Amino acid sequence: MELVVKIERISAIEEYREGLSNLLVEVVEGGASIGFLPPMGQSVADQYWVQVPGDNVILFIAKIDHQMVGTVQLHLCTKQNGTHRAEIAKLMTHPGFQRKGIGRLLMQEAEKAAKENGRTLLVLDTREGDVSNLLYTSMGYSQAGRIPNFAQSEKGTLDATILYYKLL
């Protein structure tokens, strides 16, 4: 049976906050390096999502049968010298739905929105060694550099991050 993934652009967070918070907790508990460490409480996830909406943040969600299974953010740069660029942030896919093309679909929507907003350069970063590195390179992102000891892991070690960019 083929999964039908529906990608939605959302602007009002309240209706989706519980699902987004649950997703954030699941991916952090699953080992994702997205700025949080396990164990992660629901209240921490709720607090995060409350501050996400903004005029320059475009948020997409992925759903399968009304279940939230992924999300990604596009942060439009507002600096005078940066109105041509945007940052991809917090690409997440529920651990039970990874490796099914959901991350790619979310990235495609974010890239489309970037183009619609006149952005010609996308940047992002991800932990070295994560499977997401394969996704980004397969989608034409180029490695710009590596920063050692960038983020602390749940084990207390410091992991490197890889910076990527893509010209649209």
Buried (B, 14 or more C-beta within 10 A) or exposed (E): EEEEBEBEEBEEBEEBBBBBBBBBBBBBBBEBBBEBBEEBEEEBBBEBBEEBBEEEBBBBBBBBEEEBBBBBBBBBBEEEEEEEBBBBBBBBBBBEBBEBBBBBBBBBBBBBBBEEBEBEBBBBBBBBEBEBBEBBEEBEBEEEEEEEEBBEEBEEEEBEBBBBBBEB
